[in-house]
Amino acid sequence: MADQLSERERTVLRYVIHDFIETATPVGSRYISRRHEDVLGLSSATIRNIMSDLEYLGYINHPHTSAGRVPTDRGYRLYLDSLMHLDALPEKEQKAIENDLTRAGGHEDLLRESSRVLGRISRQLCIVTAPYLSSGIFEKLEMVGISTGRVMVIISVKSGLVRTVMLEVESEIPREKLDAMSRLLNERLSGLTLQQIGETFSERMRDVQGESTGLIRLFIDSVDRLFVPARSEQIHIAGADKVIDQPEFVTAPDFRGVIELINDQEMIIHVLERNEAPPAEVRVTVGEEHDDDKLKPYSVITAGYTAGDTVGTIGVIGPKRMRYERMIPLVDHVARTISRMFSTTMRS
């Protein structure tokens, strides 16, 4: 159906969406005629007829009794797929982002600062997840006795990332036995991803499950904690104070809705998982394209970043009336910058 639109219809639709994004008010034919007279050269009556056709086709609609039109989710999708012209991110802004992120102290601080920078610039709700270590290749494991009843397990993956888990033990385990068990595990788990280890650990350790320290049995019982880290363990959220200033959230019900979303971390993680984008790719989902009713008023822009052989996600959640032509290059640049900085620190 989109291919059947004339060039004139596509141009009017582009201006309806662009002007609605900019003004946050329904767009009328007279407004478009006056504002874009030099480009369109069409009368208000002609534009009104075109807008009526676009409304019939489902790309725009009337909000309540307003004479103006607003985009539908279908209109936004066509705009994203073929009508939008992406803005180039100014070089000055690129350098400012890179300078802010360069000052981050470590990997976790880099991700936290990335969410803050993205939230400040976009004025949307911004989320950055830590790299999902399940795809990381196991490098080594160390065990350190912390107290009589606690052992710290330090798991390193080849991307340079480290995972630390505290385990409760019944009695103190001598250092030499911890070292011996670490060597055994390192030999048997070398070259596997953490996900593979989580799925096969019990079988791989079948012949040593009865060893005297009880560590192997404890590892089997704690395999998910050790080798299948939850997405919620490291997620950085920023921009909540900015997104609530958007005109869409001035009414009490809409305001409550966005506050509930901000406070629902499980929902945010679910959104990112459902809209996860591969590295070097940006993905946008709009309104009705989400499977959860709570997300229907929003658009989500996601991009993947790499940390060695692991992947994380950054995302922007905001009203459907967002400046996609600016937000998409912004999210893409931050994701690429994070990837480059992880690559640099892992080589050094």
URWO-V786779 format. One record per run of one state. SS is the DSSP state (H for helix, E for strand, - for the rest). FROM is the first residue (numbers start at 1). TO is the last residue. If there is no record, write none. Layout:
ss,from,to
SS,FROM,TO
SS,FROM,TO
This chain:
ss,from,to
-,1,1
H,2,4
-,5,6
H,7,23
-,24,26
E,27,27
-,28,28
H,29,35
-,36,36
H,37,40
-,41,43
H,44,56
-,57,59
E,60,62
-,63,68
E,69,71
-,72,72
H,73,83
-,84,90
H,91,102
-,103,106
H,107,122
-,123,124
E,125,129
-,130,132
H,133,135
-,136,136
E,137,147
-,148,149
E,150,157
-,158,161
E,162,168
-,169,174
H,175,189
-,190,192
E,193,193
H,194,204
-,205,205
H,206,208
-,209,214
H,215,221
-,222,222
H,223,227
-,228,230
H,231,233
-,234,234
E,235,238
-,239,239
H,240,243
-,244,246
H,247,249
-,250,251
H,252,263
-,264,264
H,265,274
-,275,278
E,279,279
-,280,281
E,282,286
H,287,289
-,290,292
H,293,295
-,296,297
E,298,307
-,308,309
E,310,319
-,320,323
H,324,347
-,348,348
